Amino acid sequence: MATPSARAHTASNNTVTISNIQSNAWVVGGVVDTGAGGDANNNTVTIPSGTMGSVNGASPNATANTTGNVVNIQGATITGQWDKDAQAQVLGGVMGADVFHGTASSNTIVITGGTINGLIAGGYVDDEKDYDNAQATGSVINNTTPVQGNTADLSQAPLFGGWGATPTGDFFTRNTPNLVDVKGPTVQEVGNFEFLNFALSESTQNGDTILTVTGTADIQGSTIGVRVLGNEPVLEVGDTVSLIEAGELKADSTIKTRGLQGSTIEYAFDTQQNGNTLTSTVTRRGATESTPPKTFLPPRPPHPPPPDFPPPKATAPPGPGGGPKPHSRRAKLWQNRRRFDSQQHRFARECAQLQSGGRSCQGFAAGQRRADGGRLLRVRPRQLFVVQ
């Protein structure tokens, strides 16, 4: 009989929706509460309204991993009264509270409203567990935190890609906040993001501040992306927007940037650190690559008129070797044949010249009508030559 695996427990593919409840409870999409742990993946937690203490997408424990979890905060209040440090944990995927050695990846937190009084992070590593005295080694990577609009109150929330007590884990790689249509919100801190994306609203003006950080904004090693929403040109070349105004801004001497595709207007930005402010200045504005400017080919030159026919060559006089007697039936056939052969070679040369100049020369049987408006070039027995 097969021996069951010590990690047979899982908590995946669950959906939790809570509305209009006032509580300091911990809400989690999937939890494996055993020393051996187990994977917790693809869980969804949605809080449209009410009050909760803390919200986690998943909690797999021990050495298990967690991925693909989603937390939606739409209008609720997260009090932060659940854990001992009075910090709310709004986590797209959790390793910290229950898992030490696994990886939290590809989890998403979507914030469109509400009030959050505590930590916001793509993943969390906690080193305090009664059943495991070893130091945590977990990592938090490739998580996304979209913050949409200006209705959420985050003034009492630090914003991190990954967060935890272990000094060995990776809390930085591919973690990304997407600040979409945001102008003016405040957070306590910012850190552990490899990418920071700013999608400026259509109402953005020269001199606006997008995000205020009351404490430290650490963007060392981060890559900044900026684009403008909408189809109307709202910023001019030379306009400057303050992406981040911080109490302390830690940045590289050269800010890494990347282009983000806008709607129909493409902007190029120069992003620099100016004291404790991260500014972005418009250096170019134009159509996106998806709508290239129209190009027009120059008009073709008109067709040259056909050359005049040369006068027919005189026939050879009658006599020995000079051809048949004039005006005889045989003489007329002989003259027509010579004229036909001469014209055939001439027409071939003229068509070759036309074709080398980009024109086309075609032949048609005698009596055939030209339906495409082609211009008559030559006439010979049983054939028309036309130029298109």
Secondary structure as GFF3:
##gff-version 3
##sequence-region A 1 388
A	DSSP	beta_strand	15	17	.	.	.	ID=ss1
A	DSSP	beta_strand	26	28	.	.	.	ID=ss2
A	DSSP	beta_strand	44	47	.	.	.	ID=ss3
A	DSSP	beta_strand	51	52	.	.	.	ID=ss4
A	DSSP	beta_strand	54	56	.	.	.	ID=ss5
A	DSSP	beta_strand	66	67	.	.	.	ID=ss6
A	DSSP	beta_strand	70	73	.	.	.	ID=ss7
A	DSSP	beta_strand	77	78	.	.	.	ID=ss8
A	DSSP	beta_strand	88	91	.	.	.	ID=ss9
A	DSSP	beta_strand	103	105	.	.	.	ID=ss10
A	DSSP	beta_strand	108	111	.	.	.	ID=ss11
A	DSSP	beta_strand	115	116	.	.	.	ID=ss12
A	DSSP	beta_strand	118	121	.	.	.	ID=ss13
A	DSSP	beta_strand	124	125	.	.	.	ID=ss14
A	DSSP	beta_strand	139	141	.	.	.	ID=ss15
A	DSSP	beta_strand	144	148	.	.	.	ID=ss16
A	DSSP	beta_strand	159	160	.	.	.	ID=ss17
A	DSSP	beta_strand	163	164	.	.	.	ID=ss18
A	DSSP	beta_strand	176	180	.	.	.	ID=ss19
A	DSSP	beta_strand	186	187	.	.	.	ID=ss20
A	DSSP	beta_strand	190	191	.	.	.	ID=ss21
A	DSSP	beta_strand	195	200	.	.	.	ID=ss22
A	DSSP	beta_strand	209	218	.	.	.	ID=ss23
A	DSSP	beta_strand	223	228	.	.	.	ID=ss24
A	DSSP	beta_strand	240	250	.	.	.	ID=ss25
A	DSSP	beta_strand	256	259	.	.	.	ID=ss26
A	DSSP	beta_strand	265	274	.	.	.	ID=ss27
A	DSSP	beta_strand	277	287	.	.	.	ID=ss28
A	DSSP	alpha_helix	329	356	.	.	.	ID=ss29
A	DSSP	beta_strand	361	364	.	.	.	ID=ss30
A	DSSP	beta_strand	375	380	.	.	.	ID=ss31
A	DSSP	beta_strand	383	387	.	.	.	ID=ss32
###
